[in-house]
């Protein structure tokens, strides 16, 4: 059986070639080293494996020195593992996608004036999108006059043209585009006819995320002929480099690693990754899987990495983005609502879902249950309104039809597109959709697809029962149950105009939750995940008209999607704004600025909430939302930041329980520093997580002032339940560019059987406020001698 393996060699990659003492190799020197490494990979494979038994898919040369190979037996992997010069062999694994108004909602548009206006916000920054590609014809990516200049001088990427991706696709907004599918080709899943052998987006997901991060300013979001508003990316002036490594069938880690390697070599400033492994990799630590360690090397090269935390919520420990060098993003709702209403002939009003026009005029239209206007010989009455042929045309014309679905089967059989298509074909005036059994329609399945047919989905079970009671009380039937007179009437009102309630964001129920884990055995880690929360629910963005991923929006250029895939590019765009404002800040400093300034309350001071199963809403914890909801305006001026270097991350890895120095060396090619950290919580992170506090623990932190003047800070503590917290010094003054050391001592006072949460807030006398989330499991009290 053929399998793809990723092999890392002992030899240095370009970024750490020891023979070059002038820093990172560039230009011709780097190209020669790449070619030499590639030739050595080929010779190595030829010397160990039989010709014809394998195919090399990639040579990795920039961040890693290694290759991906498609081999026909596990024996090949065993041979490679035992070969001299091989550092690591990892089996390829599947990757999964984590699948407007939001710039204002998170404060991004408020900082655009500081950066030269919307169209210059993000200028000079390149965001690398590792996703399903891009539709270069979408208006969100059209070239503006001020983007006709050359790409940033540090960006060396190229544009690979191909099917539906002509040479002029790289137009100033898009500055580079490549595609990676050799693992998908090797497994037979890639089909050039439908997946396109080019950077073109066959899925829509990549276009959506790219437009959220850096789509052009004030672009009309038109769908089904209606303008739903004007969309802008978080950093409308930033450039986009596209690395297509995901497809409708998902993707493979070996393709993603090739994309990351190329993106960093090209010179991107930010990587946005709305995908993650579909399972936790085997081995001593999730932090040591090949993608996580490669992203560490990207961070070492100065590239900020932003990744979706996953869509496995609300289950605990469902995060799929693990490492402290990655900014892992949770998804929230926004306060934008589309209000759809049905008015019944008896005066009752029902709130519904549905982005559709109203029924024409002020006329009341007869209401008819689909089963009452369809032929009796169909297998399931009206067959879920999926088949126009079962309807009696003379009975449906001019009526609003009630179609019943099973909302839990929404994406399998009873699909919304089929209902709308049927209603159009039979000439009905509109459609009302209700759940056949429970009455309540799960929030996840509520209709958010624009239609040209007046439509409404009744989402509340009580409303459904009242509507059907009104229908039955005003419908005359003969002895066989056949309807003689349809006496119930309704009007469907306009539902395409958004309103903004001012409501606080809530963590979406599907957003993956902490606590973070160290390995596939689900041992808990001293690392906070997620890191921050951004809008991810019902987000407008660009779409590929050729995509058949969502039949409801096929042929359209804009669509509403939900997921941590959607929240991730919001943060990537804000990272671009911070990099533009503070070009010398490290990735760790940028992550710190985002986390310590995030909001944990709404404008009224009420705590943010999180959605759980079956509609329950509870107070959000750091395992739901990380440090809180991103606040772009405050993130540009955080006052203090926490920084961490590559050496700090090595110390962190060497402190992971169950990880020895040999495992670290295999993963990253470096040995543990001579000064070892005792705990993972010793990493200089803008949060403190202790998965098992036995007695006490001392946590040291260092902060840098990035403010413009001296500032005096006071420490305020809200201790987790069962834990005493002491901060010293509790007051300090720090000058611009100077550092201050903090010591946080945690003591178990009352052991419990769960994590508890608190915070340390450093409040400055120049209005800066730096919040450090605490997540502590008080396991035991140490008794005295």
N, C-alpha and C positions, 0 to 999 in steps of 0.2 A: 504494500500500500504506500502510495506516495504521500509525503508530508513535507511541509516547509519548515526549515530550521534556520534560526538566526545565530550566527557564529561571530564572536568577538575575539580578535587576535590580541596577542601581547604587544604588538607593534603600536607605536603612537599614531593617533590621528593628526590631521593638519593642525588643530588648535593647540596641541601639546607636544609637537615634534621637538625632541630635546636637542637635535642638532642645530636648530635655529635659536640663536641667542638674542635675536632682535625683536622678540615678541611673536605674535601670531604671524605665520607665513601668509603672504598675499601674492596676488598676481601670478606671474610666470613660475615663481618658485613653488607656490602652492599647487599649481596645475601639474607641474612635473612630479611632485610628490604624490598627488592623487593618481596619476597614471602609473607611477611605480608601484603604489600600493595595490591598485587594481590588477596589474600584471602578476604581482606576488600572490594575490588571491587565486587567480586562475591556475598558476603553477602549483600552488598548494593543493587545490582540489584534484588536479590531474595526477598528482603524486600519491594521493591516498584513496581516491574513488575510481571505479571502473568507468571508462568513457561510455556514455550512453545511459548510465545509471542515475545521472543527476543533471540538473540545469541550474546554473547560477542565475539568480534573479536580480540581485543588486550587489554592488560593492559600496559599503559605507566607508567614508574616508574623512569627513570633516570633524564631527564630534566623536565618532567611534571609528575604530579601524576593524572592519569585519565585513561580513557578507551575509546574504540570505540565499539559501540553496534549496531547491526542490529535489528531494532524494527519494529513492524507491524502496527504502527499508529502514527500520529502526537500527539495523546493523550499521548503516552509514553514520547515524548520529553517534553511536558508540565509538566508531572509529575516529570521528572528529573530536569527541570529548577526550580521547586518549592521545591525540596527536600533540607533538611538541609545538609550542607557540600559540596554542589555543587557550584563551582565558575563560571563555564561557560559551556554552551552547544552550539555547532556549528554543523550545518548540513554539512555532507561531500560534497565536490565538486570535479568535474573532474579536472584532471591535463593533460597538453598537453606537448609533446616533442617539443623542439625548434630546430626542425630540418631544410717522406715527407720533404718539403723544408722549412717549416715555422720556425723551430728553428733558422736557420741562419737569416731569414728575420726579426725576432723581437729581435735578439741579444742574444738569449739564448745560442747558441753554443759558443758565445764569452766569456761567464762566466764559461763554463765547466772546462777550465784549472785551474781556481781559486778554484774549488771544487774537484780537484783530477782526472779530466778527465771525459769524457762523462758517462762512466759506473758507476761512483761514484757520479754523480751529482743528488742530491736528496736523497742520501743514508741516512738511519735513519729516513726518513719522510714517513708517510703513507697517501695516498690520498684516501678518501672515495668517491667512485663513486656511486651516487644514480641515477640509470638509468635502462636500460632494461637487465642488466646482462652482461655476458662476455663469449666469446668462449675460453676456456682454451687451446685449441689446436693451436690457432693462433701463428705464429712465433713471433709476437710482445710481447707475454707474456711467451715465453719459459724461463726456468731458465738458467741464466748464472752462471759460476763457482763462481764468487764473490757474488752471491746472494743465495748461498746454505746455508749461515749462518742463524741463527735464526732471526725472525722478531724483530723489535725494542722492547726493554724490556717493554716500556710503552704500547705496543699494546697487548690487551687481547682478540682479536676476535677469531672466529673459522671458520672452513670450513665445510659447510653443503653439503655433496655429494648428488647426485640424478641423474635423467635422463640426460645423456650426460655430466655429471659433476662428474667424478670418484673421489675417495678420494685423489688421487695424483695431483689433479688440483691445489691445493695450493702448489706451487712449489718453493717458494722463491720470485718470482715476485708478484704473487698473495698470500697474507698472510691471507686473510679472505674472506668468501663469504656466503651470506645468501639471502633469497628471501622472499618477502612480497606481498601477493595477497589476503588476506582475504576479503577485500572489493570487489575486482573483482570477487571473488568466490561467495560472497553473492549476487551480482547483476546478476550472471549467465554469465558474460562476459568472465571469465577466463576458458579456455579449456586446461586441462593438456596435451592433445595429441599434440596440436600445440604450446602451450605457455610454456610447460615444468615446472614440479613441482620441480624446482631446480634453482640454480643461472645461468644456461646456458642461453645464449642470443638468443632468437628466432627471433629477429628483426634486429640486426646488429648495431643499434644506440649506445648501450652501449659499444660494442667492439670498435667502432670507437672513441668515446669520451675517453675511457680508454687509447687507444694507443696514442692519441694526448697528453694527460697529461703525461704519464709515460711509453709509449711503449719502448721496448728495442732499443738500439742504432744500427743503420746501418742494418736495417732489409729490405731485398728485398721486394718491393711492386709489386707483380706479379699479373696481371689480364689478363685473356684471353691469357695466355701463354706468355705474354710480360712483361719484367722487366721495370717498369716505373721509377725506381730509388730506393733510399734507405731511408726508413722512420725511424725517431727517435721521441720519445716523448720529451716534453720540459724538463722533469726531468727523464732521462733514468734510473737513479739509484734509484728512489723512488719506494716504494712498493704500491701495489693496494689492497684496501679492497672493495669488491663488495657488494652492497646492491640493489638487483633487486626489484624495486617497480613500474616499468613502463612496458608497454606491447604494442603490435601493436594497441590495442584499446585505449591506453592512460594510465591513472592511476587514483588513488584516493588519496586525501589528507590524509585520515586516514592511508593508507599504507605507504605513504611518511613520515608521522610523526613517524610512528613506525620505519622506516628505519633510520631517523635522530637520534631518541632516542638511537637506538642500536649502530649507528656509533660512537656517542660521548661516550657512555659507553665503547665501545671497545677500544677507545683511538686514533682515527684518528687525524691527524694534520690539514687536509684540507678537506672540503666537496665541491665536484663539483656537481652542480645541473643543468643539462641541461633541466629542465622542470619547469613549473610554472602553477598556476591556469588558467583555460581557461576563467575566468571572474573575475572582481573585486568583492571581498567578500562584502556582505552588512554590515552595521555597521558604526559607527562614523568615523573610519579611517582605511585605507588599512593596516597601520602599525600594527593594532591590530588583524588581522586575526591570527588564531592559528598557522599556519606555520611560519609567520613572527616573532611572539613572541617566538616560539620555537627556531628559528634560532638566535634570540637575546640571548637566554639562552646558545646556543651552542657557540656563541661568548664569552659570559661571562666565559665559561669553557676553553677558549683559542683556540678554533677551528676557523680557517678562513673559511668563507662561500663565495663561488663564484657561481653566478647564471646567467643564460641567461636572457637578458633583454627582449627578445621576438622577434617574427617574424611578427609583425603587421605594420611595416613601409611601405611606408614613412609617414603614417598618424601621425599627432601630438598627443601627450599624449597616445601613444599606448604601453608604457612600462608595463610589468607585474611583474617586480621586483622593489619593492618600497622603502625599508627601508634603512636608512643610515648605518646600521651595516653590510649590504650585499654588496659585490663587484659585481655590475651588469655590464654585458659585452655586448657591441655592436659588430657587425660583419663588417669586411672590406674585400676588395679584396686584392690580392697580385700581384706581378709583374710577376708571372709565367704564361706563355702563351703556348698553344698548337696550332701551326699554321698549318692549313690544307688548301691545295690549289687544285683547279681543273684547268687544262690547256685544253682549247678548241682547236679544229682543226684549227680555224681561228686565233690562237695566243692570244686570250683573256685569262686572268688569273683572277680567282675568288677566293677570300679569304673565307674560310668556317670554320665550326666547325666539329669536329669528331676525336675521338681517334682510328684510324684504320690504317692498313697497306696500302701500295699503290697497285694499279693495277699492275700486274706482268710486269716486263721489261719496255722498252721504247715504247711499242706499244700503238697506239691510238685505243680506243675501240668505236664501234658504240653506240650512245646515243639513247635511246627509251623512250618516255613517257609511263608510265604504262598503261594509258587508250588505247594506240595504240597497245599494245601487249596482251590485255586481251579480253575475250569473251564479246559479246554485251549483253548477257542475265543476267549479274550481276546487282544487284540493284544500284550500284554506280560506274559503270565503273570498275576500278581496286580495289574498296572497300578499299581505303587507304593503299593498299599493305599489308593487314592483312590476306588475304586468298590465299594460293598458287594455289588452284584449278581453279581460274578464269584466270590464265595466260596460254597463248599458248606457250608450251615449245619450239617448233621449232623457235619461234620468239625471245625468251628471252635469249637463251644460247649464251654466249660470249658477251653480251651487258651490258652496264651500264644503269640501269633503273632509270627513274625520278619518284619518288613517291611524291605525294602531300598530305600534312597534314594540319589540322587547328591547329596551334601551341597552341592556347588557350585551345584546347581539349587534349593536349598532354598526360595528366595523366588520362584521362577518356577513350577515344576510340582509337585515333590514336597513339598507343604507339610504341616507338622506337624498343622495343624487338620484337614486332610482325612483323615489317618491316624487320628487320635483319633475323629473322627466315624464312620469306617468300623468301627473296633473296637467302638464302642458299639452300632452298629446290628446287627452280626453276632453279638453276644452272646459275644464271646471274653472270657477271664479277664484279659487284659492284652496288652501289646505290647512287643517289644524291637525297636529301630530300629538298623540297621547301614548302613554305606556300601557300596554295591554294588561299587565298583571299588577305591578306594585302601585301604579299611579304616579309615584315620585320618579322623576327622571334624574339619574345621577348627574351631578355637576359636570362630570367629565364628558358627558354625552350631549350636553345642551348645544343646540344648533348655533354655530358661529360662522356658517358659510353663507355668503350673499346669494340671493336668488332674484330672478326677475318675476317670479310668481309670488303673489301674496301668500305668505306662509307664517305659521306661528306654532311653537312647541309649548304645550302646557307642561310646566315642570313640577307643579305642586300636586300631590295626590288628592288633596281635598278639593282643589279647583277642578281637577279632572272629574271627580265624582259629582260635583255640583253642575258642571257643564253637561255631563251625560244624563243626569236627572232631569235637567231642563229639556234636553233633547227628547227623552222618552215621554215626558209629560205632555209634549206638544207634537207628538208623532202618532198618527192614527194608523192602526194595522188591521188587517182582516184576520179571520180565524186561523190562517196558516202562518201568520206573522209577517206577511208581506205588507210593506208600507203603502197606505192609500193616500195619505196627506203628510207632507213635510211642513210642519208648522213652526219649527224653531228657526230663528234667524240670527245672524251675526254680522258684525263688521270687523275686519282686521285693520288696525291702524298702522301708520308709518313706524318702521322699526330700524331705520338705517342712520338715524341721527344720534350721535353720542351725547351723553351727559356726564358731568364730572362731579362726583358726590363729595369729594374731599375726604373720603374714608381712608383709614390707615391701610397700608399693605398687610396682607396675611400670607404666611408661608403656604404655598400650594400643597395640596395633599400628596401629590406624586413626587415632590421634591425629596431627594434622598436625605436621610438623617444620620447623625452621629449616634453614639460615639464611634470614632475612627478605630480601625482595626490594624493589627500588625501583620497578620498572616491569614491563610485560609482556615486556620483553626479558630479564628474569630477572637484571638486574644486582643485585649483592648490596648490602645496606644496613647502615649502622652502627647498627642498632637490634636489640635482642634480642627475638626472638619464638620460642616463647611466653614469657609473663612468669612464669607460675606453673602448678602442676598441682593438680588436685583430683579426687576420685573421680568417674568417669564410666562405669564398666563394671558392668553388671548392677545398676542402681539402681532401687529400688522408688519409685514415686510415684503420684500421682493420675492417673486416666484417664477418658476420656469414654466412657460405655457405648454411645453411638450411633456411635462411630468404627468404620470398617471398615478402618483402616490395618493392623491386625494381626488377622486372623481368629481367631488363637489366644486372644485375650482380649476378643473382641467381647461386649458386654453387661456387662463388669466395670468396677469403679470404681477398681481399682489394677492396675498392671502394672510389669514390669521392662523397662527400656530401657537402651541403651548409646549413648555418643557424647559428643563434646565439648559437645553440647547439654545433657547431664546434669551435666557438671562445672561449667559456667558458673554456674548458679544457686547452687551451693555457695559460690562465691566472692562472688556478689552478696549472699547472706545474711550472710557474714562482713563484707563492707563495711558492711552495715546495722548490725551489732553495733559496729563501730569508730566509725561516725558517731554512734551513740547515746552511746558512751563519750567521744568526742572531737568534739563538734559543730562546732568551728571549724577542724578539719583540712581542707585542700584535697584534691581528688581525687588529686593527685600525692603528697601526704604519705601518703594511705591506701594507694595502690599501693606506695609505698616500704616502709611497715610490713609489708605482706603479703610482699613479695619478700625483704627482708633478713632476715626471721625464718623463712623456709621451710626445711624439712628436706631435706638432701641425703643423709642416712644414716638407717638404721633405728635402733631402740633399742639394738641391739648394736654400732652404729658401722659397719655394713656399708654400702657405697654402694648407692644406689637403682639399679634396673635398668630397661631398656627392651626391650620385645618388638619383634622385627623380623619379616621374612618367614619362613615355614615353621617357626615355633616357636622361632627363635633368640632368645636373651636376652643382651644385652650391657650393660655399664655405661652408665648414662644420662648424657647431656651436657646443657648448657643449651639446646641446640637440640631436645632431646627434652622436657624438663620445665621449661624456664625456670629460675627461681631455685630450684625444688624443689617439694616437696609442702607445700601450705598448712598452717600451724600456727596455728589461730585464737587460742589462748591467748597465744602469744608475740606475735602481731600486734597485740594490744591494748596491749602494753607493749614497744615496739621499742627504746627508749633513744634512738636517733638516727633522723632521717628526712631524705630528700632531697626538696626541693620544686622545682616548676617552675611558672612563670606563663605566661599567654597570650603575653606578649612573648618568653619563652624558646622557646616552640614556634614562634613566627614566625621567630626566629633560626635554629632548626633547619631549617625549611622553606627558608629562603633559602640554607642551606648544602648542600642536596641537589644533587649533581652533575646538570647538565643542566636545572636549574630556574632560570629568571630571575625578576626581580622582577615582571615583567608576569604571569607564570603564577601567582605567589603572590597577586597582587592580584586576578586573575580568580577564584581559588579561594576566598579568604577576605575579600576586600574591604578588605585592609589592606596597606600598603607594608612593605618590609623595614625593620627598625630601623636607625638610623644606625650603631650599633656592631654589626658583623657577626661572626658566628661563622665560623671557618675550616672547621671540620669538623662533621659531624652528631654525632660522638662528644663534642662540647663540651656537649651538652645535659646538664643536671644530673640525670641518671638514676641509679637504684640498680643500674646494671650498666654494663659497658664492653664495647662491641663495635666492633672495627676490621676491616673487610672486606678491607683491603689495607694492611698495615703495611710501608711502605718506609722503611727506616732507623729513625727514632724518631718518637714522637708524645707530646706532653705532654697529659694529660687532667686538667683541673681540676674539682674537686667541692666543694660546700659542704654541710655537714650541720647540722641544727638539733637541739638537745637537747630531747626531750620527756619526759625523766626527771624525777623528783621531787627529785633532789639532784645535787650536783657528782659527776662521774664522770671517771675517768682511763682513756683507751683506749690500747691498744697495737695496732699494725698487724702482722698476720702475712700473709705472701705465699706462695701456691703458684703459681708462674709457669707459664704455658702453655709447652709444648715449643717450643723455638726462639725464645723471647722472654725477655729480662731485664726485670724489673719492680722499680721503686724507688718507694716511697711516702714522702712527706715532708709534715708531720713523721711520724715513726714512733711518736711518743707525744705525746698532748695531753690536756689537761683542759678540760672544757666544763661550764658552769653551766646550770641549767634555763632554757630560753628563749633561750639564747645560741647562736651559730654557731661553727663551726670550718671552716677551709679546708684541703683536701687536694689534693696534687698527685701524680698517678700518672704516671710516665714509663715508656713501653714502648720497648724497643729490640730490633730483630731481631738474633738471634745466629746462627740457622741457618735460612735460608729453606726453606720446605716447599711442598707442593702441596695443603694442606688447612688448615682451621681447627684450632687447638689451644685447650685450655681450662684455666683456672685460677681463682683467687679471691684477693681481699683480704678478710681477716676482721679487723674491729675489735672487740677483746675488752675490755670494760670491767671495772673492779674492783668494780662493783655487779651483776655477773652478766649484764649485757646483752652480746649478741653480734650484730654487724651484718655480714652476709655480702654481698659485692659480686662477682657472677660476672664472669669475664673470658672473652671469646671473641675470639680474635685470629688473623688469617691472616697469618703472617710471610712477606711476599712477597719482600723483597729487603733486602740490607745495603748501605748507602751507603758507598762507599769514600772514604777520605780524599783530600785534595788531592795 
